[in-house]
Amino acid sequence: MKKLKLEMIVERGEDNLTGRVTINDNLIVENADNVNDLEEKLKLLLFEFENVKPESVEFEHLYDVYALFNQFDFLNIGKVADRAGINAGLLRQYASQVKCPSAKQAQKIEQTIS
């Protein structure tokens, strides 16, 4: 069976994580405590609204900085910052969403961890 690959944007929600996908120009949004639960909830919504079978969906995760460090809590912010050439305190502010990284800073973080 061919998988339908969708980008799932994972970001900080009000009280937990928010995930969103776009399919057929429709935005589908859900909240959950973790990425696995987000996937399950979004798959159910995709079935309800777009008649897409849950087993046929594969997500590509795109994280904001907060969600990234939440999901991969084993990452050492200080070491990631050092390797990215970013001040560790500033990266902690990005991870807690006190500040938002510029596109250039986000790219440095992405290149460092990929």
Buried (B, 14 or more C-beta within 10 A) or exposed (E): EEEBEBEBBBBBBEEEBBBBBEBEEEEBBBBBEEBEBBBEBBBEBBBEEBEBEEEEBEBEBBBBBBBBBBBEEEBEBEEBBBBBEBEBEBBBBBBEEEBEBEEEBBEBBBEBBE
